[in-house]
Amino acid sequence: MEQLFAALEGGLERLNSAPTPEELEAVRVELIGRKGLIAELSKGMGKLSPEERVATGKKLNEAKQTLEAAYEARQAAFKSAALMQRLEAEWLDLTVPPSGLAPGAMHPITQIQTEIEELFVSMGFAVLDGPEVETEFHNFDALNIPPTHPARDMQDTFWVEGGHLLRTHTSPVQVRGMQTFKPPFRMIAPGRVFRNEEVDASHEHTFTQLEGMMVDRDVSIANLTYFMKTLLAKIFGREDVTVRLRPGYFPFVEPGFELDIQCMVCEGSGCPVCKHSGWVELLPCGLVHPQVLKLGGLDPAEWGGFAFGLGLTRLVMMRYAIDDIRWINSGDLRFLNQFGGPRA
Amino acid sequence: MKFSRNWLADYVPGLTADGAELGRQITMRTAECEGVEDHAPQLKDVCVARVESVEPIAGSPNVKAVVETGRYGRKTLVCGAPNCRAGLLTAYWPLGVKKIAGVGSEGMLCAGDELGINRDHNLIVELTDVAVGDPLPGLVPDAVIDIDNKSLTHRPDLWGHFGMAREVAATFGLELKDPTDISLLPSGEPQVNVQIEDFTLCPRFSAVVFENVKVAPSPLWFQYRLQAVGLNPINNIVDITNYVMAELPQPMHAFDADKVPGQTLIARAAKANERLEALNGETYDLDPSMIVVGGLDGPLAIAGIIGGDPSAIGDSTTRIIFEAANWNPVAVRKATVKLKLRTDASMRFEKSLDPENTLRGIARAIALMKLVCPEARLAGGVADVRGPAVAPAPIRISMPWMAKKLGRTIGQNEVVSILEALGFGVTSANGELEVTVPSWRATKDISMDADLVEEVGRIIGYASITPTAPRMDVVPPKINRERAFHNGLRRHLTHVGFTEVHNYSFVADAEARKFGFDPADHLRVLNPIAEDQALLRISLLPKIWKNIDDNRKHFDQFRLFEIGREIHKRPEGLPDEVPHLVAVVYAKDDGVAGLNQLKRLALDLLPEASFRAVAGVRSFEHPARTVAVMAGDTSVGRLFEFHPSFVEVGRAAVLELNLRTMEKLATGRTVAYTAVNKFPSSSFDLAVVVDARALAGDVAQHMPGAVFIEDYRLPDGRRSLLYRLTISRPDRTLTGEEVTAERTRLIEHLRAQGFELRA
């Protein structure tokens, strides 16, 4: 018995110095396992007197607790060391670029078009499409541009076989809108338009416009300005923008306006971007000409409206300070890939 | 169109605004000002000087002159003009001392071009009846306001200074002074016989004869005024016609009366094969769509465009006919296009000028003759022939209506005073205004109430209108499903690594042929910019191929796509514009990853898609790597690799989908949810042995629900296609016997189809 107690004495040291988790386990089994030394000593207690039994029991219990605590401490140390080792071994160069597919980019025209579509849809405007090859009637006559009108000289038209043409503006969709919807209605029509122009850094024969139209009983210049300000604040990501209307001549509106926005580079004090005027010409707009309403099947005595046209290609160029319009339809991924990624 | 600030001020005597302020106000109220430039600012320093003495400079064509300037004292300077002579009164410009031909020159004596008077550069100006040291009479610095012609398209009245002066007067609330004195028109029998053959071609023709005319240069102040607005002074008679054109605006023409046979002018259509040698030295072939001023022997002028050389004013001219006519704007415009000749006159006639201006023009010419050709005498009365005049119907407007259109209230008095300042007649009746349109606004500009909103709005200033949200019904807009579908596709494609391109709709004949498309199947542009942009695309592929060819120079691999319209001819009506999607994966290295990715993409976009062998491949498709993309028996597009002769370096895989078909298939596609089975399922694998070039798609269609696991090549060259079938029942667990029975049934079914199964 005394010998066995002596073994217990050395056990603590053995647990504390076990070199491996396996040896630690072996010492644990030997000392405090189900058939270990403590268990064996407990079995021998029956031969002791009651007084001795109490004293020995207490002693054994204390020894067991001590050994168990030492075992657990040693075991935790092993676990912790193993974890440290693993962590150390798992070093990874996370600066290596990832494999797999990177997202592509939507065309910047698509992006700005989608933004504006979402804005107008939120204000109750429907999005309409029209054909790229149009009739002369829709592109000109129905917009109060009869064959003899000098305004036809202002736009260089591509004519195609069959007497049709490539639409020179998105305005013919106004006519289609009036033919499609019952008033009151609000619509926008983004799309590709064509002008017979030589291409250079600032001229394109193919570009994207967005037409807008609202028809209701009482539509005023004040309403038009409201929507234009809302639109431009959104496009330029501002709380508010300063705009001005000045007279502009377009046969399908009366009165017609050029809408200028206060230059955002110089805030109106004058700089090269605004040619020192403080203003940048942005979009033509106006109240729908009564003749256009009539040709669209609406009674101008009952209905009125406003219309505007926005050059999306130009907006994209302004937004990103793109100096050459030819990039837009170039299909060059060195240009297009720059427009990817989420933006808030 | 250029406007002289000083000229405008002639008709608006109270005007104090400078050129820049005028430019701003005109932009905000009337038409777009493109710029304002000082004209001859040096005139504030220039004065009259007398040449006292002249001596030659050895070895130089110039002379050394001593001049008395009065204002600046006696000066010595170098002058190169051959007319520099002692006693000459001329213009002196004090400039710093500058060494010329070895002589210190204290300033310069000026030629006409140096003072903005005319284009004379050779001779210094010669002055009479002036005092040394005085400013040059009638010549003061001016500002030239350049107005965008396009913004004047609808305003014939603004092609002259008087019209613009009316706008300026209304804008600043100043009085307008009319320069025209109709009482100057002589009465009596005209000395010129005027005839109009067709009043639609020539609504009005007025003329008058002057005799004892001395053709000479105009006075300098007169030349100066024309030069400021870009009209070159010629001689006093021609200058008068240009002056009246730039003033009223009424283009005029002066004939040498002695070269007009029978003193007869006939406004008529040109005859076939008529020709005219014009003032510009060119000879023009005329046709009956053009109008001429004819004489008894043939055309004398192309109406509204240019005069003829044979009847032109020359130095020896002593009798002239002033013509002021009104011409059909469309005929003039068409003639300018045919003749490729636009003139200051034709630009104005195209805009539908006021027929009332012809007599006013004659009256102005008479007044100006007194100033620039005082010797001349009127001969006979004014000839004035016109067609039936139609007075424009008055326009009725109410104040509530005006306020509704403007979006702000406005007092009746304010409306009346604005309209009256602009020359409208206004009477008030029954709470409405009855507005009479003045003749210069009635030719096409103003005909209805909406036009008056603009008149009032622009003069009160649009800045006075507060932006206001409209009252409108809250109605969700109709969704544009096609666009929503396309945008969804765009989002998906960019998420999985494709970049969107936009390509032109034009292709060249050669490009179409290269792809095996018949140019005759394309809609042809009749007036293309270039021959290689003459066809409208019936396929996106030619330009997509170009994208590949361009981008592979910069990238070893890339993915791109386009959503665009194919334009297909139809026998009648507008062509069919069919939206298509083309997606491309290009990689420089060899492999089938691109085709795989596009196959994945096809299934992502169209879950029911299957791939089927095609009967024939197109010339640009890899013959062994092309399949049709099907939805059941509906063809939706193609999946292919570009033929190696089209893409020589690397491989370009292409997925081409008809989005109209795709959208139809996607419409109404819903999720048919079934409850997740509580009972376990059982799986078994089947390996089907096929020939090396069999299609897995042909096997799979006999095993609905089978999941493809592996394509294993056997030693004999055939392939083993491994599929996993998973079966279950919603109400119980399948027994082993049932699973075996199903497996056996399937094996027998496949064998019956001629497939061999691997043990």
Boltz contact constraints between the chains, C-beta under 6 A:
constraints:
  - contact:
      token1: [A, 101]
      token2: [B, 497]
      max_distance: 6.0
  - contact:
      token1: [A, 103]
      token2: [B, 494]
      max_distance: 6.0
  - contact:
      token1: [A, 103]
      token2: [B, 495]
      max_distance: 6.0
  - contact:
      token1: [A, 104]
      token2: [B, 494]
      max_distance: 6.0
  - contact:
      token1: [A, 104]
      token2: [B, 497]
      max_distance: 6.0
  - contact:
      token1: [A, 104]
      token2: [B, 498]
      max_distance: 6.0
  - contact:
      token1: [A, 104]
      token2: [B, 499]
      max_distance: 6.0
  - contact:
      token1: [A, 105]
      token2: [B, 499]
      max_distance: 6.0
  - contact:
      token1: [A, 106]
      token2: [B, 490]
      max_distance: 6.0
  - contact:
      token1: [A, 106]
      token2: [B, 494]
      max_distance: 6.0
  - contact:
      token1: [A, 106]
      token2: [B, 500]
      max_distance: 6.0
  - contact:
      token1: [A, 107]
      token2: [B, 500]
      max_distance: 6.0
  - contact:
      token1: [A, 107]
      token2: [B, 502]
      max_distance: 6.0
  - contact:
      token1: [A, 121]
      token2: [B, 477]
      max_distance: 6.0
  - contact:
      token1: [A, 124]
      token2: [B, 475]
      max_distance: 6.0
  - contact:
      token1: [A, 124]
      token2: [B, 477]
      max_distance: 6.0
  - contact:
      token1: [A, 125]
      token2: [B, 477]
      max_distance: 6.0
  - contact:
      token1: [A, 126]
      token2: [B, 477]
      max_distance: 6.0
  - contact:
      token1: [A, 126]
      token2: [B, 478]
      max_distance: 6.0
  - contact:
      token1: [A, 127]
      token2: [B, 480]
      max_distance: 6.0
  - contact:
      token1: [A, 127]
      token2: [B, 483]
      max_distance: 6.0
  - contact:
      token1: [A, 131]
      token2: [B, 574]
      max_distance: 6.0
  - contact:
      token1: [A, 131]
      token2: [B, 577]
      max_distance: 6.0
  - contact:
      token1: [A, 133]
      token2: [B, 574]
      max_distance: 6.0
  - contact:
      token1: [A, 133]
      token2: [B, 575]
      max_distance: 6.0
  - contact:
      token1: [A, 148]
      token2: [B, 330]
      max_distance: 6.0
  - contact:
      token1: [A, 150]
      token2: [B, 153]
      max_distance: 6.0
  - contact:
      token1: [A, 150]
      token2: [B, 350]
      max_distance: 6.0
  - contact:
      token1: [A, 158]
      token2: [B, 525]
      max_distance: 6.0
  - contact:
      token1: [A, 159]
      token2: [B, 526]
      max_distance: 6.0
  - contact:
      token1: [A, 159]
      token2: [B, 527]
      max_distance: 6.0
  - contact:
      token1: [A, 160]
      token2: [B, 523]
      max_distance: 6.0
  - contact:
      token1: [A, 160]
      token2: [B, 525]
      max_distance: 6.0
  - contact:
      token1: [A, 161]
      token2: [B, 523]
      max_distance: 6.0
  - contact:
      token1: [A, 161]
      token2: [B, 524]
      max_distance: 6.0
  - contact:
      token1: [A, 205]
      token2: [B, 529]
      max_distance: 6.0
  - contact:
      token1: [A, 206]
      token2: [B, 504]
      max_distance: 6.0
  - contact:
      token1: [A, 216]
      token2: [B, 472]
      max_distance: 6.0
  - contact:
      token1: [A, 218]
      token2: [B, 404]
      max_distance: 6.0
  - contact:
      token1: [A, 220]
      token2: [B, 405]
      max_distance: 6.0
  - contact:
      token1: [A, 220]
      token2: [B, 407]
      max_distance: 6.0
  - contact:
      token1: [A, 221]
      token2: [B, 406]
      max_distance: 6.0
  - contact:
      token1: [A, 221]
      token2: [B, 407]
      max_distance: 6.0
  - contact:
      token1: [A, 221]
      token2: [B, 465]
      max_distance: 6.0
  - contact:
      token1: [A, 222]
      token2: [B, 407]
      max_distance: 6.0
  - contact:
      token1: [A, 222]
      token2: [B, 465]
      max_distance: 6.0
  - contact:
      token1: [A, 222]
      token2: [B, 467]
      max_distance: 6.0
  - contact:
      token1: [A, 222]
      token2: [B, 468]
      max_distance: 6.0
  - contact:
      token1: [A, 223]
      token2: [B, 470]
      max_distance: 6.0
  - contact:
      token1: [A, 225]
      token2: [B, 467]
      max_distance: 6.0
  - contact:
      token1: [A, 226]
      token2: [B, 467]
      max_distance: 6.0
  - contact:
      token1: [A, 226]
      token2: [B, 468]
      max_distance: 6.0
  - contact:
      token1: [A, 226]
      token2: [B, 469]
      max_distance: 6.0
  - contact:
      token1: [A, 229]
      token2: [B, 467]
      max_distance: 6.0
  - contact:
      token1: [A, 245]
      token2: [B, 462]
      max_distance: 6.0
  - contact:
      token1: [A, 246]
      token2: [B, 27]
      max_distance: 6.0
  - contact:
      token1: [A, 246]
      token2: [B, 28]
      max_distance: 6.0
  - contact:
      token1: [A, 247]
      token2: [B, 458]
      max_distance: 6.0
  - contact:
      token1: [A, 249]
      token2: [B, 151]
      max_distance: 6.0
  - contact:
      token1: [A, 249]
      token2: [B, 153]
      max_distance: 6.0
  - contact:
      token1: [A, 249]
      token2: [B, 154]
      max_distance: 6.0
  - contact:
      token1: [A, 254]
      token2: [B, 450]
      max_distance: 6.0
  - contact:
      token1: [A, 254]
      token2: [B, 451]
      max_distance: 6.0
  - contact:
      token1: [A, 255]
      token2: [B, 453]
      max_distance: 6.0
  - contact:
      token1: [A, 255]
      token2: [B, 454]
      max_distance: 6.0
  - contact:
      token1: [A, 255]
      token2: [B, 457]
      max_distance: 6.0
  - contact:
      token1: [A, 290]
      token2: [B, 450]
      max_distance: 6.0
  - contact:
      token1: [A, 329]
      token2: [B, 502]
      max_distance: 6.0
  - contact:
      token1: [A, 329]
      token2: [B, 504]
      max_distance: 6.0
  - contact:
      token1: [A, 331]
      token2: [B, 501]
      max_distance: 6.0
  - contact:
      token1: [A, 331]
      token2: [B, 503]
      max_distance: 6.0
  - contact:
      token1: [A, 331]
      token2: [B, 547]
      max_distance: 6.0
  - contact:
      token1: [A, 333]
      token2: [B, 499]
      max_distance: 6.0
  - contact:
      token1: [A, 333]
      token2: [B, 551]
      max_distance: 6.0
  - contact:
      token1: [A, 333]
      token2: [B, 558]
      max_distance: 6.0
  - contact:
      token1: [A, 334]
      token2: [B, 554]
      max_distance: 6.0
  - contact:
      token1: [A, 336]
      token2: [B, 499]
      max_distance: 6.0
  - contact:
      token1: [A, 337]
      token2: [B, 499]
      max_distance: 6.0
